[in-house]
Amino acid sequence: MATILWVEDQSHWIDRFKPVLEATAFDDQPTRVEVFRFAEAACQHIKLADAGDAPDLALLDANMNGNEQAGFSVSRTLLRKWPQLPIVYLSEYSGTGVEQEAIEEQNAQDFIAKHQRNIEQVLCWRIRATLRQQSITREKNSSDRLQSGGLSLDTVTWEAYWQGVKLMNPNNPKRPLPPTPRKILRYLVEASPAPLSTLQVAEKLDADPERFSQANYRQHIRTLRRAIDQAMGGDERFFEWCREGEGLVAFGDDGAYCWRTPRTTEAN
């Protein structure tokens, strides 16, 4: 069953389109449409949702209650939670700067004008096309991903995700995780359950062994632990797992570490 998260403040549009969307089998099953009339309520719902409960598509109005940025605020909240989520705008502001910003700056997959002939059919065609493209992209990306429980690594871009949440720099959450920790994380997952010593990691990084010390390695592990913990909500659960022998685990007395998939995420 496809799930669409729709943010729309005008009742007559909801009454017109919601039955059409629910009756359309985008994946050979009835569609579930979850409607929010206020951007603030939608953002709160998204923030509280589990990372694994992403909708299949978000349908957003741009201007709500006189605020041209309302839809964009929801879009930013959605993409912080689910970076790969397809977002489609259904708006009365087609052909304006609002549409330009949605496409060029807000990573929208499509922008559909409400006032056009056969809008119900057009809406369903475009949503179906977006979902089809998302499915193709997901299948392609699956071959380029390294998965271990809740951890997912893109072997092309080296980006890392914890249960769908992109790992960011713990010192500056607006910036991505630095390249070296990302590479170390991949090497550890590929080697798992075997540990990697400081020298082995230095060789994989093509770093000078005289400069890449145990202290450097330990600092990168600390950065990774903090990044994953922040993706989990910042309650230090991941640090607790590591102390219990799951996640990024210290091995022996020679400064080695290994990746052990947390049993909690294996169960999920």
C-alpha positions as CSV (number, residue, x, y, z in Angstrom):
1,M,0.0,0.0,0.0
2,A,1.4,3.4,-1.0
3,T,1.4,6.1,1.6
4,I,1.1,9.7,0.7
5,L,1.7,12.5,3.2
6,W,-0.3,15.5,2.0
7,V,-0.1,19.0,3.4
8,E,-2.9,21.2,2.2
9,D,-4.8,24.0,4.0
10,Q,-7.9,24.4,1.8
11,S,-10.7,22.0,2.5
12,H,-12.2,22.1,-1.0
13,W,-9.0,20.7,-2.5
14,I,-8.8,18.0,0.1
15,D,-12.4,17.0,-0.5
16,R,-11.8,17.0,-4.3
17,F,-8.5,15.0,-4.5
18,K,-8.4,12.8,-1.4
19,P,-11.0,10.3,-2.6
20,V,-9.3,10.2,-6.0
21,L,-5.9,9.4,-4.5
22,E,-7.3,6.8,-2.1
23,A,-9.1,5.1,-5.0
24,T,-6.0,4.9,-7.2
25,A,-3.9,1.8,-6.8
26,F,-0.4,3.2,-7.4
27,D,1.1,-0.2,-6.4
28,D,-1.8,-2.5,-7.1
29,Q,-3.3,-1.7,-3.7
30,P,-5.5,1.1,-2.3
31,T,-3.6,4.2,-1.3
32,R,-3.3,5.6,2.2
33,V,-3.4,9.4,2.3
34,E,-2.4,11.2,5.5
35,V,-3.6,14.9,5.4
36,F,-2.3,17.8,7.5
37,R,-3.9,21.2,7.2
38,F,-1.1,23.2,8.9
39,A,2.6,23.2,8.1
40,E,3.5,23.3,11.8
41,A,1.4,20.2,12.6
42,A,3.0,18.3,9.7
43,C,6.5,19.3,10.8
44,Q,5.8,18.1,14.4
45,H,4.5,14.8,13.1
46,I,7.6,14.3,10.9
47,K,10.0,15.0,13.7
48,L,8.3,12.5,16.0
49,A,7.9,9.8,13.4
50,D,10.3,6.8,13.4
51,A,13.0,6.8,10.7
52,G,11.6,3.6,9.3
53,D,8.0,5.0,8.9
54,A,8.7,7.2,5.8
55,P,5.8,7.8,3.5
56,D,6.3,6.8,-0.1
57,L,5.7,10.3,-1.4
58,A,5.0,13.8,0.0
59,L,2.5,16.0,-1.7
60,L,2.8,19.7,-0.6
61,D,1.0,22.9,-1.1
62,A,3.5,25.8,-1.4
63,N,1.6,28.8,0.0
64,M,-0.5,28.0,3.1
65,N,-2.4,30.5,5.2
66,G,-0.7,33.4,3.4
67,N,2.9,32.0,4.0
68,E,4.8,31.3,0.8
69,Q,7.5,29.5,2.8
70,A,5.1,27.1,4.6
71,G,5.5,24.2,2.1
72,F,9.2,24.7,1.9
73,S,9.5,24.4,5.7
74,V,7.8,21.1,5.5
75,S,10.0,20.0,2.7
76,R,13.2,20.8,4.7
77,T,11.9,18.9,7.7
78,L,11.0,15.9,5.5
79,L,14.4,15.8,3.8
80,R,16.2,16.1,7.1
81,K,14.3,13.0,8.3
82,W,14.2,11.0,5.0
83,P,16.8,12.4,2.5
84,Q,15.6,10.2,-0.4
85,L,11.9,10.9,-0.1
86,P,10.2,12.2,-3.3
87,I,8.4,15.5,-2.9
88,V,5.8,16.8,-5.3
89,Y,4.1,20.2,-5.1
90,L,0.4,20.7,-5.9
91,S,-0.1,24.4,-6.0
92,E,-1.8,27.4,-7.5
93,Y,1.6,29.1,-8.1
94,S,2.8,27.2,-11.1
95,G,5.0,29.3,-13.4
96,T,6.1,31.7,-10.7
97,G,9.1,32.1,-8.6
98,V,7.6,29.7,-6.1
99,E,7.8,26.9,-8.6
100,Q,11.4,27.9,-9.5
101,E,12.5,27.8,-5.9
102,A,10.7,24.4,-5.4
103,I,12.5,22.9,-8.3
104,E,15.9,24.6,-8.1
105,E,16.4,24.9,-4.4
106,Q,14.0,22.6,-2.6
107,N,14.8,19.4,-4.6
108,A,11.2,18.9,-5.6
109,Q,10.6,16.1,-8.1
110,D,7.6,17.8,-9.7
111,F,5.4,20.9,-9.5
112,I,1.7,20.4,-10.5
113,A,-0.7,23.3,-11.2
114,K,-4.0,22.9,-9.5
115,H,-5.9,24.8,-12.2
116,Q,-5.7,22.8,-15.3
117,R,-7.9,20.5,-17.4
118,N,-8.3,16.9,-16.1
119,I,-6.3,17.8,-13.0
120,E,-7.4,14.6,-11.2
121,Q,-6.0,12.4,-14.0
122,V,-2.9,14.5,-14.3
123,L,-2.2,14.3,-10.6
124,C,-2.4,10.6,-10.6
125,W,-0.3,10.2,-13.7
126,R,2.5,12.4,-12.3
127,I,2.4,10.7,-8.9
128,R,2.6,7.3,-10.5
129,A,5.6,8.4,-12.7
130,T,7.4,9.8,-9.6
131,L,6.9,6.6,-7.6
132,R,8.0,4.5,-10.6
133,Q,11.2,6.6,-10.9
134,Q,11.8,6.3,-7.2
135,S,11.5,2.5,-7.4
136,I,14.0,2.4,-10.3
137,T,16.4,4.6,-8.4
138,R,16.0,2.5,-5.2
139,E,16.8,-0.7,-7.2
140,K,19.8,0.9,-8.8
141,N,21.1,2.3,-5.5
142,S,20.6,-1.0,-3.7
143,S,23.5,-2.5,-5.7
144,D,25.7,0.4,-4.6
145,R,24.9,0.1,-0.9
146,L,26.6,-1.8,1.9
147,Q,24.1,-2.7,4.6
148,S,24.6,-3.8,8.2
149,G,21.6,-3.7,10.4
150,G,20.5,-0.1,10.7
151,L,23.7,1.2,9.0
152,S,23.7,1.8,5.2
153,L,26.7,3.0,3.3
154,D,26.7,4.3,-0.3
155,T,29.8,2.8,-1.9
156,V,29.8,5.4,-4.7
157,T,29.4,8.6,-2.7
158,W,30.7,7.2,0.6
159,E,27.7,8.8,2.4
160,A,26.4,6.9,5.5
161,Y,22.9,6.6,6.9
162,W,21.6,5.2,10.2
163,Q,18.0,3.9,9.7
164,G,17.6,6.3,6.8
165,V,19.0,9.3,8.6
166,K,22.1,10.7,7.0
167,L,25.1,10.8,9.3
168,M,26.3,14.4,9.8
169,N,29.3,16.1,11.4
170,P,28.6,16.0,15.1
171,N,30.4,19.3,15.6
172,N,28.3,21.0,13.0
173,P,25.0,19.1,12.2
174,K,24.5,21.2,9.1
175,R,27.6,19.8,7.5
176,P,28.1,16.2,6.3
177,L,30.3,13.7,8.1
178,P,34.0,14.3,7.0
179,P,35.4,11.9,4.4
180,T,38.0,10.1,6.6
181,P,35.5,8.9,9.2
182,R,33.2,7.8,6.5
183,K,35.9,5.8,4.8
184,I,37.0,4.2,8.1
185,L,33.4,3.2,8.8
186,R,33.2,1.5,5.4
187,Y,36.4,-0.4,5.9
188,L,35.3,-1.6,9.4
189,V,31.9,-2.8,8.0
190,E,33.6,-4.6,5.1
191,A,36.1,-6.3,7.5
192,S,33.4,-7.2,10.1
193,P,33.6,-9.1,12.3
194,A,37.3,-8.9,12.1
195,P,39.0,-5.9,13.7
196,L,41.3,-3.4,11.9
197,S,44.4,-2.0,13.6
198,T,45.7,1.5,13.3
199,L,48.3,0.3,10.8
200,Q,45.7,-1.5,8.7
201,V,43.5,1.5,8.5
202,A,46.4,3.8,7.7
203,E,47.3,1.5,4.8
204,K,43.7,1.5,3.5
205,L,43.6,5.3,3.7
206,D,47.0,5.5,2.0
207,A,48.1,7.6,5.0
208,D,51.6,8.0,6.4
209,P,51.8,5.4,9.2
210,E,54.1,7.8,11.1
211,R,51.3,10.5,11.1
212,F,48.2,8.4,11.4
213,S,48.5,7.4,15.1
214,Q,46.3,5.5,17.5
215,A,45.1,8.8,18.8
216,N,44.0,9.8,15.3
217,Y,42.1,6.5,14.8
218,R,40.5,6.8,18.2
219,Q,39.3,10.4,17.4
220,H,37.7,9.3,14.2
221,I,35.9,6.4,16.0
222,R,34.7,9.0,18.6
223,T,33.4,11.1,15.7
224,L,31.5,8.2,14.2
225,R,30.0,7.2,17.5
226,R,28.8,10.7,18.1
227,A,27.4,10.9,14.5
228,I,25.4,7.7,14.8
229,D,24.2,8.6,18.3
230,Q,22.9,11.9,17.0
231,A,21.1,10.1,14.2
232,M,19.4,8.0,16.9
233,G,18.3,11.1,18.7
234,G,21.3,12.0,20.8
235,D,20.4,10.0,23.9
236,E,23.8,8.2,24.1
237,R,22.2,4.8,23.4
238,F,24.8,4.1,20.8
239,F,27.6,4.7,23.2
240,E,25.9,2.3,25.6
241,W,25.8,-0.3,22.8
242,C,29.4,0.2,22.1
243,R,30.3,-0.4,25.7
244,E,28.3,-3.6,25.6
245,G,30.2,-4.9,22.6
246,E,27.9,-3.8,19.8
247,G,28.4,-1.1,17.1
248,L,32.0,0.4,17.0
249,V,33.8,-1.8,19.5
250,A,37.4,-1.5,20.8
251,F,39.3,-4.7,20.3
252,G,42.4,-5.8,22.3
253,D,45.1,-3.5,23.6
254,D,46.7,-2.4,20.3
255,G,44.2,0.3,19.4
256,A,42.1,-1.9,17.0
257,Y,38.4,-1.5,16.4
258,C,35.7,-3.6,14.8
259,W,32.1,-3.2,13.6
260,R,29.6,-5.6,15.2
261,T,26.0,-5.1,14.0
262,P,23.8,-4.1,17.0
263,R,21.3,-6.9,17.7
264,T,18.6,-4.4,18.2
265,T,18.7,-3.3,14.6
266,E,19.1,-6.9,13.4
267,A,15.8,-7.7,15.1
268,N,14.1,-4.8,13.2
